[in-house]
């Protein structure tokens, strides 16, 4: 159903005429000659620099910031043992008196095994131990969260600084190549009192 458009009635025209007599027209704007009118500057287009895909991407290395680096954990610790013995130990000239290999262990199995090993050897009067953790698997990280490589390698120094092992451990340092290098630690124990 369509409605026909109706025009103004005579009454509407009379009301409009009376109203329009009471109003005043707005003043006209002065015309500015086109030569003097300020030209609007075209919007600045951002210039895209040429690039190659992946050019600015950070390099994918095996380091991460999930935990302090091993050199920060071990290297920053003050020397607690004799300098001569430390030099012999880090050069691989001292033979470890005990060794534990944590390869393939999970954290919940490795931690109590390491604690038992360290405390038992300290009670036996041994001074230099070798803890083999392995270097960790190198697997690519596909997600936004970095992969922690070598979980045991990072956890063992922290465990050795926590009680009960912190009371018997005097020094921790990375092992010499002949004893495992980056995948092992020397643990130098305190003397029994």
C-alpha positions in Angstrom: 0.0 0.0 0.0 1.7 3.2 -1.2 0.8 6.6 0.0 0.4 9.5 -2.3 2.6 12.4 -1.5 0.4 15.3 -0.7 1.5 18.9 -1.0 1.1 21.7 1.5 -2.5 22.6 2.5 -3.5 26.3 2.2 -3.3 26.5 6.0 0.3 25.2 6.0 1.3 27.8 3.4 -0.2 30.6 5.5 1.7 29.4 8.6 4.9 29.2 6.6 4.5 32.6 5.1 4.0 34.2 8.5 7.0 32.4 9.9 9.3 33.3 7.1 8.5 37.0 7.6 9.9 36.9 11.1 13.3 35.4 10.1 16.4 37.1 8.7 18.7 35.5 6.1 22.3 34.7 7.1 25.0 37.1 5.8 26.8 35.7 2.8 30.4 34.7 3.2 32.9 36.7 1.4 34.4 34.9 -1.6 38.2 34.5 -1.5 39.8 34.5 -4.9 41.1 31.1 -5.7 44.7 32.4 -6.2 44.7 33.7 -2.6 43.0 30.7 -1.0 45.4 28.5 0.9 45.8 25.2 -0.8 45.3 22.2 1.3 48.4 20.1 1.4 47.9 16.6 0.2 48.0 14.2 3.1 51.6 12.9 3.5 51.9 9.3 2.4 54.2 7.2 4.6 57.0 6.0 2.5 57.6 2.3 2.7 61.3 1.4 2.7 62.2 -1.6 0.6 62.7 -4.8 2.6 63.1 -8.5 2.3 60.9 -10.9 4.2 62.6 -11.9 7.4 65.3 -9.2 7.2 64.5 -7.6 10.5 63.6 -10.8 12.3 65.7 -11.5 15.4 68.1 -14.4 14.9 67.0 -17.7 16.3 69.7 -18.8 18.7 69.6 -21.4 21.4 69.8 -18.8 24.1 66.8 -17.6 26.0 66.0 -15.3 28.9 64.0 -17.7 31.0 66.8 -18.1 33.5 70.1 -16.5 34.1 72.9 -17.8 31.9 75.1 -20.4 33.2 78.1 -18.1 33.3 76.0 -15.7 35.5 75.0 -18.6 37.8 78.4 -20.1 38.2 81.0 -17.6 37.0 79.7 -14.7 39.2 80.0 -16.8 42.4 83.0 -15.7 44.5 85.8 -18.2 44.7 85.3 -20.2 48.0 88.1 -22.7 47.5 91.8 -22.3 47.2 92.9 -20.6 43.9 95.5 -23.3 43.2 93.0 -26.2 43.7 90.4 -24.3 41.6 92.9 -23.8 38.8 93.7 -27.6 38.9 90.1 -28.5 39.0 89.0 -26.3 36.0 91.9 -27.5 33.9 90.9 -31.1 34.4 94.0 -32.1 36.4 92.0 -33.2 39.5 90.2 -36.5 39.3 86.6 -36.5 40.5 86.0 -38.9 43.4 82.4 -39.5 42.5 80.2 -39.2 39.4 76.5 -39.1 38.7 74.9 -39.1 35.3 71.5 -37.4 35.1 71.0 -37.9 31.4 67.4 -38.9 30.6 66.1 -38.2 34.0 63.1 -35.9 34.6 63.3 -33.1 37.1 61.3 -34.9 39.7 63.7 -37.9 39.5 66.9 -36.0 39.1 66.6 -33.6 42.1 66.3 -36.3 44.8 69.0 -38.4 43.1 71.4 -35.5 43.1 70.6 -34.6 46.7 71.3 -38.2 47.8 74.5 -38.4 45.8 75.9 -35.1 47.1 75.0 -35.7 50.8 76.2 -39.4 50.7 79.6 -38.4 49.2 80.0 -35.6 51.6 79.4 -38.0 54.5 82.0 -40.3 53.0 84.6 -37.4 53.1 84.9 -37.0 49.3 85.7 -33.5 48.0 85.3 -33.4 44.2 82.3 -34.7 42.4 81.3 -34.7 38.8 77.6 -34.1 37.9 76.8 -34.9 34.2 73.7 -33.1 33.0 74.1 -33.2 29.3 74.0 -30.1 27.0 70.3 -30.4 26.3 68.4 -31.1 23.1 68.5 -28.5 20.4 64.9 -28.4 19.0 63.4 -25.5 17.1 60.8 -23.4 18.9 57.7 -22.9 16.8 55.6 -21.0 19.3 55.9 -17.6 20.9 57.2 -19.0 24.2 60.9 -19.8 24.0 62.0 -23.4 24.6 64.2 -24.0 27.5 67.1 -26.0 26.3 68.9 -28.3 28.7 66.6 -28.0 31.7 68.8 -30.1 33.9 71.8 -28.1 32.8 70.1 -24.9 34.2 68.5 -26.5 37.2 71.4 -28.3 38.8 73.4 -25.1 39.8 70.2 -23.7 41.4 69.6 -26.9 43.3 73.2 -27.0 44.5 72.7 -23.5 46.0 69.5 -24.5 47.9 69.4 -26.3 51.2 70.3 -29.0 52.1 73.0 -29.1 49.5 74.1 -25.5 50.0 75.5 -26.4 53.5 77.9 -29.0 52.0 78.8 -27.5 48.6 81.7 -25.1 48.5 82.1 -24.4 44.8 80.4 -25.3 41.5 82.1 -24.8 38.1 81.8 -26.1 34.6 83.7 -29.2 34.0 86.8 -29.5 31.8 86.4 -30.9 28.3 88.0 -34.2 29.4 85.2 -34.6 32.0 82.2 -33.5 29.9 82.7 -29.8 29.3 79.5 -27.8 28.9 77.4 -30.9 29.8 78.9 -31.4 33.2 79.7 -29.7 36.5 82.4 -30.0 39.1 81.0 -29.9 42.6 83.6 -29.2 45.2 82.4 -30.1 48.7 83.3 -28.7 52.1 85.4 -30.7 54.6 83.5 -32.6 57.3 83.7 -30.7 60.6 
